Amino acid sequence: MASETVENCSSHNPLLDIDSSDPSSTVNSDEYLELQFRVFRLAFLLTFFSVGIAGFFWGLKASASLLVGALSGIFYFRLLARGVGRLGTSSKIVGKVQLLVPVLLVLVSSRFPQLDLIPALLGFLLYKPALIIQFLSMP
Amino acid sequence: MDSITTAASVVAAGLAVGLGAIGPGIGQGSAAQGAVEGIARQPEAEGKIRGTLLLSFAFMESLTIYGLVVALVLLFANPFAG
């Protein structure tokens, strides 16, 4: 019954007719992928500079912690982007799996003496400047 | 770490995560609702809507992460532990 209602609605309302073979949907998904790649590129660039600066001023331990945190942040953002990409197509909610990444990061950096907690957390948050730069540069 | 500090840390960790997740949870739900409605009305703008939704989600979820980090620090790297 519900499927009949949906079929009726989509047959009467041209706005709801989403054809998967429509070339514009590929363009839209390409646009989304391009945004992700731009953010990843910026995040990697920021990571590269921050790790270099941390290694120069605070030593190898802080630099390694920052690198681990930054890679975790990028992985977190990748998981979030995948969840948002699935929203409305194969999933009705955005998953919360990505929240396990900071949990694991804090656990690992508090257990291993080779890592510091504060640089790791600061490194994790390095994806945010990339997002802000991307947000400001959006047309 | 004495028992009062332990108990206070555990209660504070629960409050930090619980209270910190309320606002972003409501915000994410409302943003996702708006985005899905927008995509259904304008499928040609799906890429832009998804991109804006991703950035909004990242900013909103960072508030939850702050609470989570405070809770985890209180539980596993407590600075008040003598």
Backbone of each chain as ProteinMPNN parsed JSONL, in Angstrom:
{"seq_chain_A": "MASETVENCSSHNPLLDIDSSDPSSTVNSDEYLELQFRVFRLAFLLTFFSVGIAGFFWGLKASASLLVGALSGIFYFRLLARGVGRLGTSSKIVGKVQLLVPVLLVLVSSRFPQLDLIPALLGFLLYKPALIIQFLSMP", "coords_chain_A": {"N_chain_A": [[0.832, -1.203, 0.0], [1.864, 1.214, 0.878], [3.934, 1.368, -0.934], [2.5, 1.605, -3.276], [1.384, 4.108, -2.933], [3.667, 5.701, -2.971], [4.504, 5.172, -5.586], [2.36, 6.268, -6.995], [2.58, 8.964, -6.249], [5.081, 9.606, -7.339], [4.581, 9.218, -9.988], [2.834, 11.217, -10.577], [4.0, 13.585, -9.801], [6.374, 15.447, -11.249], [8.662, 16.439, -10.081], [9.512, 14.601, -8.246], [10.378, 12.479, -9.683], [13.092, 10.718, -9.933], [15.488, 9.869, -11.976], [17.778, 7.328, -12.296], [19.472, 7.043, -14.41], [19.884, 9.522, -15.278], [22.027, 11.979, -16.55], [22.614, 14.274, -15.062], [22.595, 13.533, -12.383], [24.975, 12.154, -12.072], [26.744, 14.222, -12.474], [26.131, 15.753, -10.213], [26.916, 14.027, -8.147], [29.591, 13.89, -8.75], [30.283, 16.488, -8.16], [29.987, 16.526, -5.403], [31.941, 14.645, -4.686], [34.152, 16.013, -5.566], [34.204, 18.187, -3.824], [34.777, 16.844, -1.449], [37.363, 15.886, -2.063], [38.728, 18.285, -2.299], [38.628, 19.225, 0.342], [40.038, 17.161, 1.622], [42.518, 17.441, 0.406], [43.29, 19.984, 1.304], [43.333, 19.442, 4.052], [45.382, 17.53, 4.233], [47.492, 19.097, 3.393], [47.594, 21.059, 5.429], [48.182, 19.324, 7.522], [50.722, 18.441, 6.79], [52.244, 20.837, 6.994], [51.792, 21.495, 9.706], [52.832, 19.284, 11.074], [55.495, 19.48, 10.382], [56.162, 21.985, 11.562], [55.612, 21.426, 14.255], [57.448, 19.37, 14.711], [59.795, 20.795, 14.41], [59.718, 22.709, 16.492], [58.781, 21.436, 18.863], [59.666, 18.829, 18.964], [60.143, 15.272, 18.221], [58.247, 13.58, 19.38], [55.899, 15.088, 19.871], [55.389, 15.783, 17.268], [54.897, 13.296, 16.043], [52.616, 12.549, 17.472], [50.87, 14.544, 16.669], [50.699, 13.943, 13.973], [49.48, 11.408, 14.011], [47.033, 12.124, 15.169], [46.072, 13.909, 13.223], [45.781, 12.266, 10.983], [43.841, 10.592, 11.992], [41.744, 12.425, 12.215], [41.283, 13.007, 9.518], [40.458, 10.526, 8.644], [38.155, 10.285, 10.174], [36.637, 12.336, 9.023], [36.348, 11.28, 6.479], [34.746, 9.052, 6.999], [32.475, 10.37, 7.924], [31.751, 11.766, 5.614], [31.125, 9.649, 3.971], [28.883, 8.668, 5.278], [27.117, 10.845, 4.991], [26.937, 10.848, 2.226], [25.514, 8.539, 1.771], [23.078, 9.153, 2.786], [19.631, 9.281, 2.386], [19.703, 7.74, 0.084], [20.71, 4.936, 0.355], [20.45, 4.819, 3.023], [18.632, 5.982, 5.883], [19.48, 7.452, 7.965], [22.279, 9.275, 9.332], [25.149, 7.584, 10.087], [26.792, 6.803, 13.238], [29.277, 5.841, 13.432], [31.64, 7.103, 12.965], [32.235, 8.477, 15.253], [33.628, 6.793, 16.817], [36.242, 7.078, 16.158], [37.585, 9.421, 17.424], [37.338, 8.423, 20.032], [38.895, 6.067, 20.004], [41.296, 7.28, 19.398], [41.861, 8.866, 21.701], [42.012, 6.815, 23.584], [44.181, 5.295, 22.599], [46.25, 7.21, 22.633], [46.383, 7.716, 25.332], [47.184, 5.315, 26.348], [49.582, 4.561, 25.093], [52.921, 5.373, 25.665], [54.455, 6.645, 23.815], [52.999, 8.571, 22.593], [51.488, 11.807, 22.876], [48.691, 13.293, 24.535], [47.504, 15.863, 24.153], [48.733, 17.058, 21.759], [47.821, 15.113, 19.965], [45.052, 15.422, 20.064], [44.844, 18.057, 19.166], [45.831, 17.677, 16.615], [43.834, 16.048, 15.614], [41.8, 17.871, 15.334], [42.56, 19.264, 13.124], [41.241, 19.04, 10.734], [39.268, 20.846, 10.792], [40.133, 23.603, 10.289], [40.632, 23.214, 7.558], [38.063, 22.722, 6.657], [36.866, 25.172, 7.257], [38.288, 26.916, 5.608], [37.53, 25.866, 3.15], [34.775, 26.287, 3.302], [34.678, 29.075, 3.34], [35.691, 29.619, 0.864], [33.789, 28.757, -0.839], [31.589, 29.331, -3.601]], "CA_chain_A": [[0.0, 0.0, 0.0], [2.747, 2.377, 0.942], [4.695, 1.459, -2.181], [1.595, 2.13, -4.299], [1.269, 5.549, -2.72], [4.9, 6.326, -3.461], [4.507, 5.109, -7.047], [1.403, 7.25, -7.489], [3.121, 10.312, -6.074], [6.182, 9.877, -8.251], [4.119, 9.286, -11.365], [2.114, 12.463, -10.803], [4.817, 14.758, -9.517], [7.631, 15.312, -11.989], [9.815, 16.8, -9.257], [9.956, 13.441, -7.481], [10.882, 11.444, -10.586], [14.546, 10.757, -9.963], [15.952, 8.815, -12.865], [19.179, 7.057, -11.972], [20.294, 7.152, -15.607], [19.978, 10.933, -15.619], [23.425, 12.389, -16.456], [22.828, 15.338, -14.075], [22.877, 12.952, -11.07], [26.404, 11.87, -12.065], [27.418, 15.506, -12.299], [25.966, 16.164, -8.823], [27.75, 13.203, -7.29], [30.967, 14.326, -9.007], [30.476, 17.748, -7.438], [30.161, 16.16, -3.993], [33.259, 14.011, -4.564], [35.168, 17.056, -5.754], [34.265, 18.93, -2.563], [35.515, 16.009, -0.487], [38.779, 15.859, -2.417], [39.314, 19.593, -1.967], [38.823, 19.277, 1.801], [41.124, 16.235, 1.953], [43.786, 18.025, -0.045], [43.619, 21.06, 2.255], [43.656, 18.847, 5.351], [46.725, 16.943, 4.135], [48.45, 20.207, 3.315], [47.708, 21.596, 6.785], [48.871, 18.313, 8.325], [52.131, 18.468, 6.412], [52.878, 22.024, 7.581], [51.741, 21.458, 11.173], [53.765, 18.269, 11.569], [56.826, 20.057, 10.239], [56.36, 23.03, 12.572], [55.655, 20.779, 15.579], [58.719, 18.657, 14.823], [60.883, 21.765, 14.553], [59.671, 23.442, 17.756], [58.488, 20.635, 20.057], [60.318, 17.527, 18.944], [59.587, 14.165, 17.435], [57.077, 12.977, 20.034], [54.731, 15.937, 19.575], [55.131, 15.716, 15.833], [54.269, 12.001, 15.756], [51.256, 12.585, 18.018], [50.078, 15.414, 15.784], [50.459, 13.219, 12.719], [48.475, 10.369, 14.271], [45.752, 12.809, 15.36], [45.592, 14.48, 11.962], [45.303, 11.17, 10.133], [42.549, 10.161, 12.554], [40.745, 13.426, 11.843], [40.948, 12.845, 8.094], [39.681, 9.283, 8.553], [36.833, 10.626, 10.72], [35.907, 13.116, 8.026], [36.008, 10.357, 5.38], [33.587, 8.257, 7.434], [31.318, 11.268, 7.95], [31.37, 12.049, 4.231], [30.469, 8.454, 3.438], [27.546, 8.622, 5.867], [26.282, 11.871, 4.352], [26.713, 10.423, 0.848], [24.505, 7.482, 1.739], [21.811, 9.655, 3.32], [18.571, 9.452, 1.408], [19.746, 6.727, -0.977], [20.704, 3.592, 0.941], [20.274, 4.904, 4.472], [17.78, 7.105, 6.273], [20.137, 8.216, 9.019], [23.731, 9.355, 9.231], [25.686, 6.707, 11.124], [27.629, 7.419, 14.273], [30.508, 5.038, 13.532], [32.808, 7.974, 12.924], [32.557, 8.967, 16.599], [34.573, 5.859, 17.442], [37.622, 7.47, 15.836], [38.201, 10.157, 18.54], [37.41, 7.559, 21.216], [40.087, 5.232, 19.856], [42.482, 8.147, 19.447], [42.146, 9.197, 23.106], [42.442, 5.59, 24.264], [45.525, 4.927, 22.146], [47.254, 8.173, 23.082], [46.571, 7.644, 26.787], [47.811, 4.034, 26.686], [50.942, 4.453, 24.571], [53.755, 6.484, 26.15], [55.111, 7.332, 22.687], [52.102, 9.609, 22.085], [50.938, 12.785, 23.821], [47.249, 13.447, 24.319], [47.121, 17.195, 23.659], [49.024, 17.194, 20.32], [46.967, 14.218, 19.181], [43.724, 16.044, 19.936], [44.973, 19.219, 18.273], [45.956, 17.141, 15.263], [42.522, 15.565, 15.187], [40.966, 19.019, 14.96], [43.123, 19.971, 11.971], [40.336, 19.024, 9.59], [38.346, 21.984, 10.878], [40.596, 24.73, 9.464], [40.419, 22.888, 6.144], [36.634, 22.922, 6.388], [36.557, 26.61, 7.3], [38.83, 27.5, 4.374], [36.672, 25.41, 2.062], [33.482, 26.949, 3.45], [34.826, 30.478, 2.951], [36.008, 29.731, -0.571], [32.666, 28.296, -1.658], [30.944, 30.467, -4.288]], "C_chain_A": [[0.864, 1.248, 0.0], [3.523, 2.522, -0.351], [3.806, 1.974, -3.315], [1.465, 3.641, -4.193], [2.491, 6.27, -3.259], [4.931, 6.314, -4.977], [3.55, 6.135, -7.636], [1.952, 8.656, -7.409], [4.18, 10.593, -7.118], [5.701, 9.931, -9.689], [3.403, 10.591, -11.637], [2.984, 13.699, -10.624], [6.154, 14.639, -10.242], [8.855, 15.652, -11.147], [10.367, 15.593, -8.503], [10.449, 12.308, -8.369], [12.391, 11.551, -10.688], [15.016, 9.574, -10.798], [17.433, 8.585, -12.606], [20.081, 7.16, -13.191], [20.453, 8.599, -16.055], [21.436, 11.385, -15.495], [23.662, 13.465, -15.418], [23.119, 14.775, -12.704], [24.354, 12.6, -10.958], [27.187, 13.146, -11.828], [27.34, 15.94, -10.845], [26.855, 15.354, -7.902], [29.225, 13.541, -7.508], [31.282, 15.603, -8.237], [30.741, 17.484, -5.951], [31.537, 15.538, -3.767], [34.374, 15.051, -4.667], [35.33, 17.891, -4.48], [35.056, 18.146, -1.518], [37.003, 16.032, -0.783], [39.456, 17.177, -2.086], [39.591, 19.692, -0.477], [39.969, 18.358, 2.214], [42.48, 16.826, 1.58], [44.234, 19.122, 0.921], [44.044, 20.482, 3.603], [45.052, 18.223, 5.327], [47.797, 18.022, 4.095], [48.685, 20.812, 4.7], [48.454, 20.631, 7.694], [50.37, 18.356, 8.064], [52.85, 19.648, 7.086], [52.907, 21.941, 9.108], [52.718, 20.441, 11.744], [55.194, 18.792, 11.469], [57.12, 21.086, 11.32], [56.465, 22.414, 13.963], [56.968, 20.044, 15.768], [59.875, 19.61, 15.038], [60.9, 22.384, 15.951], [59.54, 22.529, 18.971], [59.031, 19.213, 20.021], [59.515, 16.446, 18.243], [58.31, 13.611, 18.042], [55.807, 13.774, 19.728], [54.372, 15.85, 18.111], [54.447, 14.412, 15.458], [52.825, 11.973, 16.273], [50.339, 13.417, 17.131], [49.736, 14.701, 14.483], [49.378, 12.149, 12.901], [47.088, 11.014, 14.419], [45.191, 13.339, 14.049], [45.08, 13.397, 11.029], [43.979, 10.623, 10.66], [41.446, 11.136, 12.165], [40.314, 13.291, 10.396], [40.109, 11.578, 7.907], [38.254, 9.509, 9.083], [36.004, 11.37, 9.68], [35.499, 12.239, 6.844], [34.776, 9.527, 5.751], [32.326, 9.116, 7.45], [30.824, 11.555, 6.536], [30.666, 10.847, 3.616], [29.043, 8.34, 3.98], [26.609, 9.629, 5.229], [25.978, 11.485, 2.912], [25.643, 9.36, 0.738], [23.128, 7.977, 2.147], [20.797, 9.857, 2.202], [18.592, 8.435, 0.287], [19.686, 5.321, -0.386], [20.507, 3.619, 2.446], [19.404, 6.116, 4.809], [18.407, 7.956, 7.369], [21.633, 8.292, 8.721], [24.301, 8.554, 10.396], [26.573, 7.444, 12.102], [28.945, 6.665, 14.434], [31.727, 5.936, 13.627], [33.189, 8.496, 14.302], [33.484, 8.008, 17.339], [36.023, 6.294, 17.222], [38.246, 8.326, 16.95], [38.303, 9.331, 19.811], [38.679, 6.714, 21.16], [41.362, 6.071, 19.952], [42.858, 8.477, 20.886], [42.647, 7.959, 23.852], [43.879, 5.231, 23.891], [46.563, 5.896, 22.689], [47.401, 8.19, 24.596], [47.255, 6.335, 27.198], [49.274, 3.974, 26.263], [51.788, 5.629, 25.061], [54.461, 7.231, 25.027], [54.274, 8.503, 22.177], [51.658, 10.529, 23.214], [49.478, 13.04, 23.486], [46.908, 14.772, 23.641], [47.499, 17.388, 22.18], [48.154, 16.294, 19.455], [45.576, 14.833, 18.992], [43.767, 17.273, 19.031], [45.109, 18.77, 16.825], [44.626, 16.65, 14.735], [41.658, 16.718, 14.691], [41.496, 19.777, 13.742], [42.214, 19.938, 10.744], [39.399, 20.228, 9.617], [38.845, 23.233, 10.15], [40.414, 24.476, 7.975], [38.961, 23.109, 5.749], [36.292, 24.398, 6.327], [37.065, 27.285, 6.027], [37.937, 27.123, 3.19], [35.331, 26.134, 2.077], [33.564, 28.402, 2.984], [35.087, 30.631, 1.453], [34.884, 29.223, -1.459], [31.983, 29.481, -2.328], [29.558, 30.744, -3.724]], "O_chain_A": [[0.639, 2.195, -0.754], [3.754, 3.634, -0.825], [4.275, 2.685, -4.204], [1.439, 4.358, -5.193], [2.381, 7.306, -3.915], [5.326, 7.297, -5.603], [3.858, 6.79, -8.631], [1.826, 9.446, -8.344], [4.201, 11.667, -7.719], [6.312, 10.595, -10.527], [3.352, 11.045, -12.78], [2.726, 14.74, -11.229], [6.98, 13.803, -9.875], [9.962, 15.209, -11.453], [11.549, 15.56, -8.158], [10.894, 11.279, -7.862], [12.912, 12.376, -11.439], [14.944, 8.424, -10.366], [18.242, 9.51, -12.682], [21.292, 7.34, -13.062], [21.075, 8.876, -17.08], [22.037, 11.198, -14.437], [24.78, 13.59, -14.92], [23.805, 15.421, -11.912], [24.938, 12.725, -9.882], [28.165, 13.16, -11.08], [28.319, 16.431, -10.284], [27.476, 15.897, -6.99], [30.021, 13.488, -6.57], [32.389, 15.785, -7.73], [31.591, 18.121, -5.33], [32.218, 15.852, -2.791], [35.384, 14.986, -3.967], [36.444, 18.256, -4.103], [35.889, 18.7, -0.801], [37.819, 16.179, 0.128], [40.607, 17.202, -1.65], [40.644, 20.178, -0.065], [40.784, 18.727, 3.059], [43.451, 16.726, 2.33], [45.401, 19.184, 1.308], [44.991, 20.966, 4.224], [45.817, 18.366, 6.281], [48.868, 17.879, 4.686], [49.826, 21.05, 5.098], [49.255, 21.046, 8.531], [51.18, 18.312, 8.991], [53.92, 19.482, 7.671], [53.915, 22.271, 9.733], [53.358, 20.689, 12.766], [56.006, 18.571, 12.367], [58.192, 21.069, 11.926], [57.305, 22.825, 14.764], [57.548, 20.079, 16.854], [60.825, 19.293, 15.754], [61.969, 22.566, 16.535], [60.13, 22.814, 20.013], [58.856, 18.469, 20.986], [58.405, 16.657, 17.755], [57.393, 13.217, 17.321], [54.774, 13.206, 19.372], [53.196, 15.842, 17.749], [53.52, 14.409, 14.648], [51.929, 11.448, 15.612], [49.192, 13.05, 16.876], [48.63, 14.834, 13.959], [48.485, 12.001, 12.067], [46.101, 10.522, 13.871], [43.993, 13.237, 13.789], [44.063, 13.58, 10.36], [43.103, 10.239, 9.885], [40.338, 10.72, 11.826], [39.136, 13.439, 10.073], [39.169, 11.559, 7.112], [37.283, 9.001, 8.524], [34.826, 11.077, 9.48], [34.427, 12.43, 6.271], [33.881, 9.323, 4.93], [31.251, 8.669, 7.05], [29.618, 11.584, 6.289], [29.727, 11.001, 2.836], [28.118, 7.97, 3.257], [25.449, 9.321, 4.954], [24.883, 11.758, 2.419], [24.939, 9.283, -0.269], [22.124, 7.312, 1.892], [21.076, 10.519, 1.202], [17.588, 8.276, -0.406], [18.714, 4.597, -0.604], [20.407, 2.569, 3.081], [19.436, 7.134, 4.119], [17.925, 9.048, 7.668], [22.176, 7.487, 7.965], [23.974, 8.814, 11.554], [27.042, 8.551, 11.838], [29.643, 6.822, 15.436], [32.718, 5.596, 14.273], [34.328, 8.911, 14.514], [34.059, 8.364, 18.368], [36.915, 5.933, 17.99], [39.345, 8.001, 17.398], [39.24, 9.505, 20.59], [39.44, 6.646, 22.126], [42.37, 5.635, 20.509], [44.027, 8.384, 21.261], [43.582, 8.039, 24.649], [44.692, 4.905, 24.756], [47.626, 5.481, 23.15], [48.431, 8.63, 25.106], [47.842, 6.257, 28.278], [50.11, 3.414, 26.972], [51.391, 6.78, 24.879], [55.004, 8.315, 25.242], [54.771, 9.336, 21.419], [51.475, 10.099, 24.353], [49.074, 13.01, 22.324], [46.132, 14.813, 22.686], [46.658, 17.843, 21.406], [47.79, 16.665, 18.339], [45.0, 14.772, 17.906], [42.856, 17.507, 18.237], [44.569, 19.403, 15.917], [44.319, 16.811, 13.554], [40.882, 16.564, 13.748], [40.947, 20.814, 13.368], [42.399, 20.724, 9.815], [38.809, 20.589, 8.599], [38.061, 23.875, 9.451], [40.087, 25.387, 7.215], [38.66, 23.609, 4.665], [35.529, 24.834, 5.465], [36.375, 28.117, 5.437], [37.63, 27.959, 2.339], [34.812, 26.54, 1.038], [32.654, 28.906, 2.326], [34.742, 31.649, 0.854], [34.997, 29.248, -2.685], [31.81, 30.527, -1.702], [28.877, 31.662, -4.183]]}, "seq_chain_B": "MDSITTAASVVAAGLAVGLGAIGPGIGQGSAAQGAVEGIARQPEAEGKIRGTLLLSFAFMESLTIYGLVVALVLLFANPFAG", "coords_chain_B": {"N_chain_B": [[43.767, 7.721, 43.143], [41.144, 9.127, 44.916], [37.923, 7.982, 46.192], [35.853, 9.85, 45.97], [36.724, 11.657, 44.032], [36.864, 9.907, 41.883], [34.149, 9.178, 41.609], [32.99, 11.675, 41.072], [34.265, 12.262, 38.679], [33.296, 10.266, 36.969], [30.544, 10.855, 36.951], [30.657, 13.438, 35.875], [31.733, 12.857, 33.369], [29.672, 11.405, 32.178], [27.687, 13.386, 32.146], [28.908, 15.263, 30.481], [29.038, 14.006, 27.949], [26.334, 13.328, 27.575], [24.802, 15.754, 27.863], [26.171, 17.266, 26.022], [25.548, 16.093, 23.631], [22.933, 16.593, 23.055], [22.124, 19.062, 21.822], [23.623, 19.119, 19.256], [22.493, 16.743, 18.256], [19.758, 17.322, 17.869], [20.075, 19.424, 16.062], [21.379, 18.154, 13.905], [19.461, 16.337, 13.095], [17.411, 18.041, 12.22], [18.778, 19.385, 10.174], [19.359, 17.297, 8.412], [16.801, 16.54, 7.704], [15.92, 18.83, 6.326], [17.764, 18.801, 4.223], [17.236, 16.386, 2.865], [14.633, 16.839, 2.053], [15.122, 19.014, 0.393], [16.713, 17.817, -1.591], [14.856, 16.064, -2.659], [13.052, 17.859, -3.753], [14.629, 19.347, -5.504], [16.447, 17.693, -7.417], [18.546, 18.257, -9.089], [20.227, 19.882, -7.706], [21.604, 18.299, -5.975], [24.325, 17.701, -5.414], [25.365, 20.132, -4.404], [23.733, 20.481, -2.183], [24.319, 18.208, -0.648], [27.036, 18.684, -0.178], [26.981, 21.058, 1.361], [25.549, 20.056, 3.495], [27.342, 18.176, 4.478], [29.463, 19.813, 5.379], [28.081, 21.266, 7.33], [27.349, 19.206, 9.074], [29.856, 18.356, 9.922], [30.706, 20.565, 11.386], [28.731, 20.668, 13.343], [28.942, 18.187, 14.585], [31.365, 18.354, 15.765], [30.935, 19.583, 18.16], [29.794, 17.597, 19.714], [32.008, 15.963, 19.776], [33.786, 17.448, 21.305], [32.605, 17.257, 23.879], [32.781, 14.503, 24.165], [35.53, 14.094, 24.155], [36.283, 15.468, 26.478], [34.979, 13.857, 28.339], [36.31, 11.403, 27.927], [38.904, 12.082, 28.603], [38.535, 12.649, 31.299], [37.951, 10.095, 32.166], [40.069, 8.378, 31.362], [42.507, 9.72, 31.376], [42.804, 11.271, 33.719], [43.212, 14.5, 34.981], [42.946, 15.24, 37.609], [43.599, 13.198, 39.173], [45.346, 12.114, 41.884]], "CA_chain_B": [[42.596, 8.606, 43.045], [40.189, 8.744, 45.965], [36.621, 7.545, 45.671], [35.009, 11.012, 45.631], [37.2, 12.149, 42.73], [36.445, 8.932, 40.867], [32.7, 9.293, 41.393], [32.71, 12.956, 40.417], [34.743, 12.179, 37.296], [32.38, 9.43, 36.185], [29.299, 11.623, 36.758], [30.946, 14.546, 34.955], [31.906, 12.3, 32.023], [28.331, 11.113, 31.657], [26.994, 14.655, 31.852], [29.548, 15.928, 29.336], [28.595, 13.373, 26.704], [24.876, 13.382, 27.449], [24.324, 17.115, 27.591], [26.822, 17.777, 24.819], [25.01, 15.478, 22.417], [21.527, 16.961, 22.834], [22.001, 20.131, 20.825], [23.998, 18.641, 17.919], [21.552, 15.721, 17.786], [18.574, 18.012, 17.334], [20.487, 20.181, 14.882], [21.666, 17.257, 12.783], [18.192, 15.803, 12.609], [16.692, 19.06, 11.446], [19.532, 19.659, 8.943], [19.183, 16.168, 7.491], [15.424, 16.622, 7.186], [15.888, 19.879, 5.309], [18.556, 18.415, 3.053], [16.534, 15.347, 2.102], [13.507, 17.517, 1.386], [15.678, 19.822, -0.694], [17.138, 16.932, -2.685], [13.656, 15.547, -3.306], [12.442, 18.917, -4.571], [15.552, 19.789, -6.554], [17.503, 16.68, -7.564], [19.695, 18.785, -9.832], [21.123, 20.563, -6.767], [21.97, 17.326, -4.949], [25.73, 17.819, -5.04], [25.565, 21.306, -3.542], [23.042, 20.271, -0.899], [25.1, 17.239, 0.116], [28.266, 19.33, 0.257], [26.662, 21.958, 2.47], [25.161, 19.212, 4.631], [28.565, 17.579, 5.041], [30.175, 20.829, 6.157], [27.293, 21.575, 8.534], [27.458, 18.068, 9.986], [31.189, 18.341, 10.522], [30.767, 21.607, 12.419], [27.842, 20.323, 14.465], [29.4, 17.008, 15.309], [32.553, 18.666, 16.556], [30.494, 19.912, 19.524], [29.698, 16.311, 20.403], [33.363, 15.438, 19.98], [34.375, 18.141, 22.449], [32.089, 16.617, 25.087], [33.319, 13.145, 24.208], [36.947, 14.164, 24.523], [36.343, 15.819, 27.904], [34.596, 12.662, 29.103], [37.363, 10.386, 27.849], [40.051, 12.551, 29.393], [38.188, 12.452, 32.708], [37.928, 8.67, 32.498], [41.294, 7.628, 31.096], [43.72, 10.507, 31.635], [42.235, 12.269, 34.631], [44.239, 15.401, 35.525], [42.734, 15.443, 39.046], [44.028, 12.008, 39.912], [46.563, 12.397, 42.634]], "C_chain_B": [[41.579, 8.184, 44.105], [38.794, 8.554, 45.377], [35.735, 8.726, 45.262], [35.423, 11.575, 44.265], [36.773, 11.206, 41.617], [34.962, 9.083, 40.555], [32.361, 10.581, 40.664], [33.145, 12.927, 38.957], [33.792, 11.372, 36.434], [31.073, 10.174, 35.917], [29.522, 12.758, 35.751], [31.127, 14.041, 33.532], [30.552, 11.992, 31.392], [27.583, 12.373, 31.285], [27.576, 15.327, 30.618], [29.076, 15.323, 28.025], [27.097, 13.569, 26.515], [24.378, 14.76, 27.103], [24.918, 17.666, 26.299], [26.244, 17.212, 23.54], [23.586, 15.926, 22.113], [21.393, 17.971, 21.694], [22.397, 19.681, 19.427], [23.045, 17.58, 17.379], [20.317, 16.346, 17.167], [18.929, 18.746, 16.036], [20.738, 19.286, 13.681], [20.384, 16.669, 12.213], [17.464, 16.807, 11.748], [17.426, 19.385, 10.141], [19.348, 18.533, 7.932], [17.787, 16.184, 6.886], [15.34, 17.66, 6.06], [16.629, 19.476, 4.051], [17.835, 17.371, 2.21], [15.323, 15.939, 1.392], [13.992, 18.334, 0.186], [16.098, 18.979, -1.877], [15.919, 16.383, -3.418], [12.999, 16.606, -4.186], [13.32, 19.31, -5.738], [16.676, 18.778, -6.706], [18.728, 17.221, -8.293], [20.676, 19.512, -8.913], [21.657, 19.61, -5.708], [23.416, 17.486, -4.468], [25.977, 18.975, -4.091], [24.921, 21.088, -2.183], [23.835, 19.304, -0.032], [26.394, 17.854, 0.645], [28.031, 20.248, 1.444], [26.277, 21.162, 3.714], [26.387, 18.598, 5.301], [29.318, 18.583, 5.897], [29.41, 21.155, 7.433], [27.409, 20.447, 9.56], [28.807, 18.055, 10.692], [31.287, 19.387, 11.625], [29.896, 21.241, 13.62], [28.402, 19.18, 15.286], [30.65, 17.287, 16.129], [32.159, 19.055, 17.977], [30.338, 18.642, 20.35], [31.087, 15.774, 20.726], [34.042, 16.142, 21.147], [33.916, 17.499, 23.767], [32.657, 15.229, 25.274], [34.769, 13.152, 24.679], [37.096, 14.51, 26.002], [36.007, 14.602, 28.757], [35.702, 11.619, 29.095], [38.601, 10.793, 28.639], [39.768, 12.357, 30.878], [38.273, 10.979, 33.107], [39.302, 8.015, 32.397], [42.575, 8.416, 31.331], [43.358, 11.637, 32.59], [43.323, 13.173, 35.215], [44.094, 15.623, 37.029], [43.139, 14.229, 39.869], [45.359, 12.305, 40.601], [47.523, 11.285, 42.45]], "O_chain_B": [[41.2, 7.015, 44.176], [38.524, 8.912, 44.23], [34.954, 8.616, 44.316], [34.572, 11.925, 43.447], [36.369, 11.645, 40.54], [34.562, 9.114, 39.391], [31.542, 10.584, 39.745], [32.477, 13.499, 38.096], [33.51, 11.747, 35.296], [30.55, 10.138, 34.803], [28.682, 13.005, 34.885], [30.723, 14.714, 32.583], [30.319, 12.284, 30.219], [26.926, 12.435, 30.247], [26.844, 15.893, 29.806], [28.748, 16.052, 27.089], [26.643, 13.931, 25.43], [23.613, 14.926, 26.153], [24.273, 18.423, 25.575], [26.428, 17.791, 22.469], [23.08, 15.665, 21.022], [20.65, 17.759, 20.736], [21.611, 19.834, 18.492], [22.812, 17.519, 16.172], [19.881, 15.955, 16.084], [18.19, 18.698, 15.052], [20.353, 19.623, 12.562], [20.241, 16.521, 10.999], [16.959, 16.473, 10.676], [16.789, 19.634, 9.118], [19.198, 18.785, 6.737], [17.607, 15.88, 5.706], [14.773, 17.408, 4.998], [16.185, 19.769, 2.941], [17.823, 17.46, 0.983], [15.027, 15.575, 0.254], [13.371, 18.347, -0.877], [15.879, 19.357, -3.028], [15.933, 16.247, -4.641], [12.451, 16.287, -5.241], [12.827, 19.575, -6.834], [17.763, 18.991, -6.17], [19.829, 16.696, -8.128], [21.826, 19.737, -9.289], [22.115, 20.051, -4.655], [23.694, 17.416, -3.271], [26.696, 18.838, -3.102], [25.485, 21.46, -1.154], [24.01, 19.532, 1.165], [26.801, 17.583, 1.775], [28.785, 20.223, 2.416], [26.624, 21.532, 4.836], [26.463, 18.51, 6.527], [29.761, 18.263, 7.0], [30.01, 21.305, 8.498], [27.548, 20.695, 10.757], [28.898, 17.782, 11.889], [31.877, 19.134, 12.675], [30.275, 21.473, 14.768], [28.349, 19.193, 16.516], [30.964, 16.556, 17.069], [32.948, 18.881, 18.905], [30.699, 18.603, 21.526], [31.32, 15.21, 21.795], [34.789, 15.516, 21.9], [34.728, 17.232, 24.654], [32.977, 14.82, 26.39], [35.178, 12.325, 25.494], [37.925, 13.928, 26.702], [36.659, 14.341, 29.768], [36.003, 11.017, 30.126], [39.258, 9.959, 29.262], [40.651, 11.951, 31.633], [38.621, 10.654, 34.242], [39.664, 7.194, 33.239], [43.639, 7.814, 31.474], [43.581, 12.811, 32.296], [44.249, 12.688, 35.865], [45.014, 16.137, 37.666], [43.037, 14.228, 41.096], [46.344, 12.691, 39.972], [48.623, 11.322, 43.0]]}, "name": "protein", "num_of_chains": 2, "seq": "MASETVENCSSHNPLLDIDSSDPSSTVNSDEYLELQFRVFRLAFLLTFFSVGIAGFFWGLKASASLLVGALSGIFYFRLLARGVGRLGTSSKIVGKVQLLVPVLLVLVSSRFPQLDLIPALLGFLLYKPALIIQFLSMPMDSITTAASVVAAGLAVGLGAIGPGIGQGSAAQGAVEGIARQPEAEGKIRGTLLLSFAFMESLTIYGLVVALVLLFANPFAG"}
